Amino acid sequence: MESKEKIKIVVAIASFAVLSIFFTAKYRRRRYRKCTQNSCYLHTEQKPQNSFKRVLADNSYSAFKHLKFSESNSETSSNSHPYESEISDLLENAEIEFSFGTESTDLKMRDSYVWIETESQLKELADVLRKQKVFAVDTEQHSLRSFLGFTALIQISTQNEDYLVDTIALHDAMDVLRPVFANPSICKVFHGADNDVLWLQRDFHIYVVNLFDTAKACEVLSKPQKSLAYLLETYCGVATNKLLQREDWRQRPLSIEMLEYAQTDAHYLLHIAKCLIAELRQHDSENSCCPDDKFRFVLEASRRSNTVCLQLYSKEIETSPGEAAASSIVSRHLNGQGGISSKSCKLQFQDLVRRLCTWRDLMARVHDESLRYVLSDHAIVALADKVPTTQEEICTLISQADLNVDSLSSSSIPPSPSPVVCSHLEDYNYLFQDKMGKLEDIFLEILQRHLGPDGSCPLSVFNYAILSKTNLRLTNRLVSKQNGNKNSKQFGRRNSRELFVKKFSCKSPVYHNCRIFASDGRLLCYCDRRKLDWYLRRGLAKLLDDNPLAIMLLFEPKGRPEDEDNVFYVQSKKNICVGCGEKNHYLRYRIIPSCYRMHFPELLKSHRSHDIVLLCVDCHEVAHSAAEKYKKKIATEFGIPLFVQKVVDPREAQVESQSSTSEVNTVEAGVSPLQLRIAAMALLRHGPRMPSDRREELRQTVMKYYGGREITEEDLEKALVVGMSPHERRRLEKKKGMSFKHSKGTSLPNKQQDSNARSMGTSPIDDALKVDNEGSLNTTKGETCGKQGNENDLDITMEVLAGNSNNLSSDKSEMSEMKDIPAIDADDCGSRSQSAGTLDVFYPKSNGKASPKHNPKLSLLGHGPHGKQVVDHVLNEYGEDGIRQFCQRWRQVFVEAIHPRFLPAGWDVMHSGRREFGEFSVHNRAQKASAPANG
């Protein structure tokens, strides 16, 4: 009996498997038959957004243009916030309060709502909202069937009524609500408004002024969660299904469940905001007895909320369409799976991925579809890996790849293959050809095939600008190719920029926005993951939350940000350029140059991230240029040259000073360390091939350093390390084989001394870099950095004679082309005592006499000596207050150069930078003072 039952079960399973295979094959054949149709699906499918007569953010590669009101009150496009002054007033106004009324709020959901779908209804709504002191807002976005996405519904709730605004039907008339949202006397309540604010700008040029964000209030109150679902359940006893947020909000009519969900999100927001503000005020009243506590909960929630209003929407624009997605796919596939071993296969795979991503990006823009709707990442990997040869294989591979991907909601699963793929299968034969040229050629070809005069795809308000604005750029590229190298400099500059971005930009997010809380639940700061791990490994904190990461300290910290008036450190930060909002790449930028900051007192620089911001390459270049100009102004103001202007060989300087009665002769014998190094390097590398007059000019430069005597190749190689810090010497030592192995012949006539040097079995540069048992330049492991030096060793007691401050520009011509070499922080040897075997540098005083003040760890090739002298002067004359004012000057230079629009909340030109250290901190002054006594 049991065996019969087993047989029945096996037969049933087999039958089910056969039926599954049959229907799957039938489905694929049906999809393939559809895919063989070459006509674009947009000719038959009507998308809701096709009814829009005007869109502010099209799918072209041009930047988004924001609204601006000119003096004549006419509207023009600009990239500045049109209501920046109003929002700034709200941020600076210390008397701001919220008016939510004193009457109790009815928590019962209303059975009815007002559906707004005509322009007359919208104007009536605007009249109602103008009379309100506060109203709640929420939005629903659709992104699957749109490239940039669009707002499909806006929910607005007042104390008396709930409104659902059909923004699809009213897309072109939504500017009616713009004055209401921009009115600073009306408070708009959102939850998690970061995206809503940007979506309203993108779709309707609606800018929110006077915002209260319940999520920001949760942050200030250190709530365990800040989701709307948590607040609804906590304060209203209401549970919602957040999966409805993923539904297709374009459909009309909306389902009963979706309407109820939309009404719920906005209806309870006013009550939640009222409860949160009551808690904020209660905390303020509890802290009123502590006059030293400067933290004000209500004002902080208001400030954080209105800071969100200052955000500006921007389109993510790539230099090459699909390049970022292609790089991500290739990196994940090759590094994660490693299924491709052959180098040629890897290159073919990467090339196909880039072609497919370029095609996908363009098709998504042309058809106004999301990237994942057009072609998924898994499908791109499958196509690039297998390289199908027929259209049926293409459809099969895409279907198989997408069937293996799980999705949270059946409504979010796009058809596979997508209608875009089915309509344009002929493109794949073109993409997979080995003879295909560059991506630019693909770009132009696809545009002509789909949007040209005989293009297969219909034009729309979303894709028309792609053809009109991009075609001109493509034409220019083709003309430049036909005309030869007329624009080669422009192409070279662009390629150089791309290489710079690829090599030097941050490879991972800089800000992790992990949170550290005090034992009483107050937020101390945001930090990166490594700092949290440091506390957890030592048992100094406990984990509060995994996403986002948060810990609570098990001890009382020395100070708190609000106590130090440094609210900047309790703000989350975005990984974008603070100048223009660029998200694809960014670099760290030090607002106060390192050549000054490295010499600041520890309490003004330790653990201070206020003056380190993120900038894109273009903004970084502007800021760096402004900083270099201001350095020159500082040099003139303080009478301290930017560069060390003269160096001389100590042995020759002694001979010169003994044989001459005039100090001027010694000064004239010196040479700039940068000039010396450039001349030595040029002679070593290209001496035999140089014109005789140029070679003689460079020889004279090096001879000045050696007192005018004849020089050898050994002297040249030793001159390379003059003025270098130990760190720079070690770097040169590592590179010396690469730098000189291709240099043939000698650049100087004195070959006898050169041969003598080579006969010793070591290269001259080895002797210059490693003075065995005698000099202070030996940096091998286990030996000290400050050995007693021999008086005949080079650079052991080198004199540097800086020119008078009146001759500040004497070396300007040769310095102007040299970039500032970053100052190197002190390494392991920096804390050891300075012995006789160190580098002595002499700087001019006001009376014209020189005094030795040089730190041997400091490079003479950059602005390091200048920075140290400036900081020492400021400290001696004005103390630490002078350093703070000095920092404020640099911040002002940065602001005037960049005009940053995306600075983190709390960033301030007048930031004090003051910091107190704990009892056991290595930076504690009392601790430092007691250390020698205890020793």
N, C-alpha and C positions, 0 to 999 in steps of 0.2 A: 504493500500500500504506500509505504514511504517512497519507494523507488518510482512509482507512478507520479506521485506528487513532484518529485525532483525532476522527472522528465517533462512534466507540464511547465515547471518553472523555467527550465532550460529552453524549451520550445518558445515560451512567451518572450524570453529575453532575446532569443535569436530573431524572432519575428519583429520585435521592436527595433532591433539593430538594422534589419533589412529595410524596414519601412523608413527609418531615419536616413539611411544611405540613399534610398530612392528619392525621398522628398528633398534631401540636400542637393542631389544631382539635378533634380528637376528645377530647384530654385536657382542653381548656378546657371543652368542652360537658359532659363528665363532672363536672368540678369545679363547673361552674355548677349542674348538676342537684343536686349535693350541697349547694351553697350555698343552694338554695331551701328546704331543710329548715329549719324554724324551731325545732325542738327542740334544746336545748343538748346538745352532744356529750358532756358530762360524765355524762349519764344512761346512756350506753352504754360509754364508755371508762373503764377502771379504771387510775388512776395509782398507782404504788407508794406515794407519800406519803399516799394516802388511807387507808392502814392505820394511820397514826399516830393514837394516841388523844389525845396532848397535844403541843402545840408551844410552845416558849418564845418564839419570834419569829414572830408571825402577820403577816398582810398588812395590818393596820390601820394607822392613822396615829398610834397611840400609841407612846411611846418604849419601848425595850427595858429590861426590869427585870433587874438582875443579882442574883446570889445573895448573901445575907449571913447570917452566923451570929450570932445574938444571944447574950446572956449565958446564957440558958437552953438554948442549943444548938439552938433551934428555927430553922427556915429562914424567912427573910423576904426580900422583894425590896427591892433598893436599887440605887443607881447608883454606889456606891463599890466598889473592888476588895476582895473578901472575904479575900484573902491578901496584902494590901499589906505588912503587917508582916513576914511571912516572906520576901517577896522583897526588902524593904529590908534585912533582915539579911544576905541573900546578897550584896547590892551593897556593903554596908559591911564585910563580913568579909574581911580581907586575907589570911587563911590558907586560903582555899578552894582545893581541889585536885580533880583528876578521877581516879577510880579505874576504869581500863579493864583492869586485870589485867596480868599479866606474860606470860601464855601467848600463843603466836603464834596469829593468826587464820587460820582456814581460808577461803581465798578462793573455793573451789569452791562453786558454788550447790548447795544441797540439792535433791534430787529431790522431796522431799515438803514439805508445809506443813500447818498445822492450820487448818482452816476453822471459825470460831466463828459459830454461828447460833442457839444456844439459850441461855437464861438460865443454865442449870447450867454450860455450857461457859464462859460469860463469867465466872462466879464462880470457876471453876477457874483461869482465866487471871489474874484479879485476885490469887489466892493465889500464883501463880507469880511475878508481877511484884513483889509485896511483898518477896520474898526477893532481888531483884536490886539491885545497886549502880548499874547503868546499863542502859538499853534504848533502842532506836531506834524512832522513830515517823514515819509518813507518812500522809497522808490523800488521798482522791480525792473531789472535789466535783462535783456535777451542778448546772448552772445554766440550761440551755436550757428545760427544762420545769418550772421553778419560779421564782417571783417573787424570793425572796431567796436561793434556792439551798439545798442541804442536803448533808451529808456522806453519801456513799454507801458508803464503805469506809474502814477504818482498818487500816494495816499496822503490826505491831509485831514487832520482832526482838530476841531475846536472844542471848547467846553460843552457845546450844545449839539454838534453835528459831525458826522463822518462823511468825507468826500473821496470818491475814487475818480481820478482824472484819466481819461483815455488819451494818452499822449501820442498814440498812433494816429487817431482821427484828428487830433488837434496839433500835430507836430509843427505846422507852419504858423500857428497862432499863439504858441506858448509864451511869447515875449510879453503877453498881457500880464503875466505874473511877475515879470522882472522887477518892477518898482517895489512890489510887496516884499519880495525876498531880500532886496537891497536896503530896505528901510531899517535903520539902526535902532529905532524906537520899538520895533516888534521883535520879540525873541522867537527864534525858530528852534524847536526841539528835535534832534535827531538821535539815533543810536548808531555809533560807528560811522560817522559822517565822512570819513576820508574819501571813500569812493563816490558817495552820493554827491558831494560837492563838485567833484571833477566831472561826473556824468552830466550834471545840470549845466555846467559850463560848455561841455563838448556839444551837447544836443541843442541847447536853447539860448546860450549866452546868458544864463541866469546865474547870478553871483550871490552867495549867501552872506549876509552881514548880520551880526548879532546872533550867535549860535550857542546853544547849550547842548553838549554831547553827553548823553548819559554814560557812555563808555569811558569818557575821560573822567567823569565824576567817580566812577568805580575805581579808576586808577588812583585818584587822590585819596579815596577812602580805603585803599588797599583791600578791596573786595577779593575773595578767593577766586571768583570768576567775573567776567564782564560781558558775557554773551547776553543777548536779549532774551533767549529762552530761560536763562537763569533768573533774570530780573522779573520776567512774567510770572514764573513759578513762585519766587520769593515774596514779591509785593502784591501780586494779584491772584495767586493760586490758579493760574491758567497754564495749561500745557499746549504746546503747538507742535506741528509736524514740520520741521525745517526742511524735509525733503521736497516739500512743495515749492521751495525757492528755486529748485532746478527745473521746474515745469516750463513748458513753452508759454510764456506770458504774451505771445503775439496773438494767440487764438482768440477769436471772438465768436460767440460769447464765452466768457470764462466759466469754468465749472463752479458749482456751489462751494466746494471745498477751497478752491483758490480764492474766491471772493471773501469767504470767511477768514482765511489766512491773511489776506491783504488788509482787511478791515481791522483785524486784531493787532497787527504790528503797529499801527498808528494810534488806535483808540486808547490803549493803555499807557502810551508814552508820557502823556501829561501827568498822570497819577504817579508814574515811576519817577519822573523828574521832580515832582513835588516832594516825594519821600526822600529822595537823595539830597535835595537842597536842605531839607530839614535836618538831616544827619550832618551835613557840612556845617550848618550854622551851630549845631550843638557842639561840634568839635571846636569851633571858634570860641564859643562861650566858655568851654572848659579850659581853653588855653589863654583866656583873657587875663587870668591871674598870673601868668608868666610873661612879664614884659620883655624878657630876653628872646622869647620865641617869636620870630618874625614871620612864621608860616601862617598864612590865612587860607583856610580851606575853600571858602566860597570864591574868593578872588582867584585862587590857583585853578579851580575848575573852570571858571570863566575864561581865564587867560589861555589855558590849554585848548579849550573849545574854539575860541576865536582865532587861535593860531592856525587851526585847520582851514579857516576861511581864506587864509592867505595863499593856499595852494593854487597852482595854475596848471590846467590840463596841458599836456604836450604829447604829440604823437611820437612813437618810437620809430625813428628813421635810420635805416642801415645804409652804409655806403654801397654794399652789394646785396641785392634782395635775397633773403633766405640764408645769408652767410652765418648768422648767429645760430640758427636752428641746425644748420648742417654741422657746424663745429661741435655742438652739443651732442648730436646723434652719433657722429664719428667717435667722439671721445668715450661716450657710454658704451658703444658697441665694441670697439677695439680694446679698451682697457678693462671693461667688465667681463666680456665673454672670451675674447682672445681666440675666436674661432678662425681667424684668417692669418695664416702663417707667412705665406709668400709676400715679399715686399712688393712685387708687381701687382699681386692681387689686392693688397692694401691700397695702393695708389689708385687702382681701377675702382675699388669700392668707394674711396673718398670722393673721386671725381663724379661718380654716378650719384652719390648722395647729394653733392652740391648742385648738380643739374636738376635733380628731382625737387630739391628744396626751392631752387629758383623758380622752377615751373609752378610748384605749389603756391608760393608767395604771390606770383603774378596772377594765377587763376583765382586765388582767394580775393584779390583786389578787384579783378575784372568782374567776378560774379557776386561780389559782396557776400562771401561765405567765410566762416572761420577756417583756420588752417587744419584743424583736426576733422572738420567736416569734409574738406576736399580730399585729404590723404593723411592718414595717421602716420606717426613716427614708425610704428611697427611695420606698416606696409612699405615705407621707404626703405627700411633695412632689408626686408624680404626681397624687394625688387632689385636693390643694388647688389645683394648677395647672390641671387640666383640668375639674374640677367635674362628674363624671359624673351623668347623670340617671336611668339605669336600673341595676338590680342586675347585669345582664350586663356593662355598661360598668365597673362597680366591680370585678368579678372580673377582667376583662381588663386593666385598668390595673394592678392589684396584681400580676398574673402577669407582665406585661411588665416592670414595674419590678424585680421580684425576679430575673428571668432574666438581667438585665444585671449582677448583682452576683456577683463571683467569691467562692468560698469555698475554704478550705484543705482541708476534708474533706467528703466527700459526706454523712457522718453528721451534720454540723452544719448541713446545709441544711434548714430547716423547710419544710413544705408551703406552697404559695402558691396561692390564699389560704389562710390558716390555718383550722382548724376553728372558732376563735373567731369569725372574720369570717363564715364560712359559716353559723354558727348564729344570728347576730344581724345579718343584713343589713338588717333593718327599721330598725335604729338609724341607718343612714347617711342614709336619707330624712329623718330627724329632724334629723341634724347639718347637712345641707346646706340647710335651710330658711333663707331670708333673714330671716324674722321671728323667728328664734331669739333668745332673750334672753341674759342673762349666763351666764358659765361656771358660776356657782353654781347656776343653774337646770338646766343640763345635768347637773351633779353630782347633784342631788336626783332628777331624773327618771330617770337611769340606775340609780341605786340602787333606786328603787321598782320599775322594770321588771324588774330581774334578781334582787333579793334581798328584795323586799317580800313581803307575804302571798301574793300570786298570782305571785311571781317565776318566771322561766323557768329559773333556775340553782339547782342544789342547794346547800344550806348545808354547810359543812365547818369543821374546826378552823382553817382558814386564813382564811376570809372571814367567819365569824360575827361577829367583833369589829368588822368594818367597819360592819356594820349597827347593832350595839348602841351603839358608841362615837361613830360619826360622825353618826348620825341625830339624836342629842340636840343636837349642835352646829348641824346644819342647821335643826332645829326652832326653836332659839333665834334663828337668823338671820331665819327667816320671821316669828316673833312680833315681833321688833324692827322689821321692815318694816311690819307691820300696826299697831303701836303708835306709829308716827311716829318721832321722833328721840330716844327714851329712851336708846338706847345709842350715840348719834352720837359721843360722845367716845371710846368704845372703838374704833369704826370709824375715826374720824379718827386716833387714835393708831396703829392698825395700818397705815393707809395711809401715815402719816408715816414709820413705821419702814421700810416697803417702799421708799419713795422714798429714804430715807437709805441703805439697803443698796445700791440700784441706783446711786446717785450717787457714794458715797464708798468702797464696798468695792473691794478690789483686783480689777482686771479680768483679771489673768493670774497664774499661779503666782509667788509671791515667791521660793521656794527652788528653784533649778534643780539643786542637788546635783551640780554639776560638781566634779571632783576635781583637786587640784594635788599632784603628787609632787615630792619632792626628787630630786637626781641619784642618790642611793643607793637610790631606790625607796620611801622612807618617805613616808607620807601626811602632807601639811602641813595641808591644810584642804579644806573644801567651800566652793564659791562659786557665783556666778551666771555666766551665759554671757559677759557683757560683760567681766568680769575676765580670763577665758581668752583672749578675742579680743585684749585689750590686750597680753598677754604674747606671743601669737603674731604679731601685727602688727609688733612690735618685734624679733622674732627672739630673744626671751629664753627661749623654751620650744619644745618639740616636741610634736606631737600623739601621744598613746598610744592612745586609744580614741575611737570615734565615739559609741557608745551603751553606757553613759552617757559623756558627754564627759570626757576626762581628758588632762592635759598633764604633762610633766616639765620642771622648770626646768633651764636650762643654766648656772646659777650657784648658788653656795651662799648661801642666805638668811641674814639676820642671826641669827634665832632660830627655834626650833621650838616648837609648842604645848606639847609635853610638857616642854620646858626651862622654859617660863614657868608650868608647872602649869595650863595652860588646855586641857584635853582637850575642852572644849566645842566647839572649832573643828574637830575632826576627826570630827564626827558628822554623818551625813545628817539632814535635817530634813523634817518633813511639813508640807504646806500645809493645816493645820487649826487651829482655835482651841485654844490650849493649855489653856483652861479646861474646856470641855465637849466638845471634839472636833468641833464643827461644821465641815463640809467645803464647804458650798455658798457661803458668803461669809465673809470675814474682813478685818480692817483691821490696819494696823501700830499697835502701841501702845508708847510709850516709858515704861518702868517708872520711870526717873528723869526727871522733867519737864524739858522743854527750857529753861525759864527758869533752871534751875540748870546743866544739862549744857553749855549753850553757853558757859559761862564756865569750864569745867574746863580744866586744863592739857592740851595736845595728847596727851601720852603716856597719858592716862587716858580719852580719848574717840576718838582717831583710829582708824578701822578696827575699832571695837569694836561687834560686833552682839549681844553677850550680853544686853543690857538692852533690845533691841527684839524684841518677840514679836508673834504674831498672835492677835487676839481677835475673836470675833463681836460683833455690835452689842450684844447683851444683856450679855455679859461686859465689853465695853468701857465700857458705862455704869456698871456696878458698880465697876470699877477706877478710872474717872475720878472718881466720887463719893468714893471712899476717898482718892484723892490730894488732892482739894480740901480735905477735912477735915484731912488731915495737913499740908497747907500752912499752914493756920491754926494748927496746933499748933507748927510751925516758927517762924511769925511771932511767936507768944507767947514761945517759948523764947529766941529771939535778940533779941527786942524790936525787930524790923524789920517795919513794916507791909507787908501784901500789896500795897497800892496806894499810889501817890503821892497824898497826901491834899489838898494845896493847891497851886494855881498862880495866879500873878498876872501881869498885863501888866507887862513891865519898866519901861515909861515911867511907868505909874501907880504902880508900887512905889517908884520914885525920888522922885516927888512926895510920896507918903505918908510915906516915911522922912524927908524933909526937913521936913515940916510937923508931924510927930508926934515926941514924945519917948519914946514907948513902943513897944517892938518888938511888943507884943501886937496893936496896931492893924493892923500889916502882916499878921500871921498871920490875923487875923479877916477881912481883906479878901480872902483867897484863896478858891479853890473847887476841888473835886475835878475833875481833867481829864475823868473820865467823866461827872460831872454837867454840866460845861460843854458837852461835845459833845452829850449827849442833849438838853439844853435848847436849844442852838442849832439842832439838827436839827429838833426839834419845832416851834420857832417858824418856821423857814423853810418847812416843809412844810404845817403846819396852823394857823399863827398866826391868820389871819382867821376861821377857823371855830371857834376855841377859846372856851370860856367866859372871860369877862373876868378872873375871879379866878385861873384857872389860867394864863392868858397872863401876867398880872402877876407871878405866882410865878416863872415861868420867866425873865421879864425880869430880875427881881431877882437870880437866880442868875448870869446872864451879866454883869450890871452889877457884881457883886462882883469878877469877874476884871478889869474895866476901872476899878476903883477907885470905883465908884458913879456914874460919869458916864452921861449918856444915850447909847444905842447906836443904831447904824444897821444896815441889812441887810448892809452891807459888813462891819461888825464881826462879825455873826453868821457870815457865810461864812468870815471869817478865823479865827473861833473853832473851826471844824471841824477845822483842822489843828493845833491846839495839842496838843503832846505826841506827835504822830505821828512815826514813823520815816520816813526818806526813801522807803522801800519803800511804806509805807502812804499817803504823800502821792501817790506816782505812781499807786497804785491808785485813789485818790479822784479824781485828775485825769482818769483814763480814764472814770470813771463819772459825772462831774459833769453831763454833758448829760442822761443818763438820770434822774439823781436830782432835777433841779430844773426840767426842761422842762415839767412839769405843774403847777408851783406858780404860781398866779396871784395877782396883787395883792401887797400888802406887809403884813408882819406888824407893822410898827412905824409910829408916827405921823410920824417925821422923814423926809419924802419928799424934801426938798430935797437933802440930802446923797446920798441914793440916786440921784436923777436926775443929780447931778453925776458920780457914779461911772460911770453908764451912758453919759454923754456922751463919755467918754474913748475909747469904741470897744472896750473890753475889759471882761469881766465881773469883778466883785470877786473871785471865787474864782480867776480867772487871776492876778490881782495877788497873792493870798495864796500861790499855789503857785509862781509864777515871778517872782522879784524880779530884774528884768533888770539885770545888771551891778552890782548892789549887794548883794543878799542872798545867803545861803548856800543858799537853797532851790531855786535853779535847777539842775535835774538833766539838762539837755539834753546831747546827745552832744558831746564835744569840750571841755567846760568842766570845770574842776576843782570839787571838792565843798567846798573850804574857802576861798573868796574872802573878802577883807576886807569886812566888812559895815558898812552904815550904822547909826548908833546909833538912828535913828528907825524902822528896819524891825521889823516884828512878829516875835516869836519868835527874834530873833537872839541876845539875851542874856536870855532869859526866866528868871525866878527861880521855883523850885519850893520851896515851904515845906512840908515834911512835918511832920505833927503829932508830939507827944511820944509815946513808946511806950506811955505810960499811957492814951492816948486811942486805942488801937488799934481799938476798936469804935465810934468816934464816927460813922463813915460806913457802918456795917454795913448799915443799912436800905437805902441806895441802892445799895450794892455787891452785895448778896445776889442781885439779879436779873440781874446782869451776868455773862456767861460769860467765862472767862479767854481773852484774846486771845493766840494763840500768839506767842511771841517770834520775831522775825525775825533770821535769821543775817546777819552783816555782809556787805554787797555789795561792789561794786568800790571804793567809796570808803572802806571800812573800814580799809585799811592806810595811808591818807594822814594826814599830820599835822593836828592840830586847830588851827585858826586862830581869830582873833578873831570870825569870822563863824559861830560854832557856838553850840549851845544849852547854857547853864550851868544845872545843877540843883543845888540845895542840900539836903543831908540833915542831920538833926539828929545831933549828937554827944551823949555822955553829959552834957556840961556845958551843953547847951541851945543851943550855937552851931552855925551851919550852915557847911558847907564844900563847895565845888564839886567834885563827883566824877562828874558825869553824862556818859555817852557819847552824843554826838548821834545815833548810829545806833540807839539803844535807844528803843523805844516806851515812853511813859509811861502808855499806856492799859491795859496788862496787868500781868503779874507780873515783867516784865523787870528793872526797877530793884531790886525785892525780891530776885530771884534773884542778881543780881550782888553785892549787899551781903552776902548770906548766904555765898556762895562765897568772897568776899574775906575775910570774918571767919574762916571755917574755915581757909583757907590761912594767914592770919596767925597764928592761935592754935595750930593743930595740924599744919600742913603737908599734904603729900599723903596721909599716913596718915589724917588727919582726913577727907579727901575720900572715901577708900575706905570708912571707917566710915559716912560719910554715905550712900554708895550702898547699903551693906548694910542700913541702916535702911529705905530705900525699897523694896528687894527684899522685906524682911520684911512691909511694908505690903501689897505686891502679893499675896504668898502668903496672908496672912491674909484678904484681901478675896475672892480668887478661888478659893482652894484648887485650884490647877491640877493636872490629872491627866494632861496630855499635853505637859508641858514636854520639850524636847529633852534627850537624854542628856547629862550633864555640866553642865547648868545648876545653879548653886549660889548660894545667898544670900551665901556668903562669898567669891565670886569676886573675885580681886584686881584684875583689869583692868590689870595691869602689862604694859607693852609696851616693847620696846627698838627703836630705830630704826637703820637702816643709816647708813653713813658719809655717803652723799649724799642722805639723806632731808631734805626741807624741814622736818621736825619735829625733827631732831636738834639738841639744845641746843648742842653744840659747833659745829655748822655755822652755827646762827643767831648765835652769839657771834663767829665769825670773819668773818661776812659784812660787818659795818660796818668791821672793821679792813682787810679786803681792799679795801673800797671807798675 
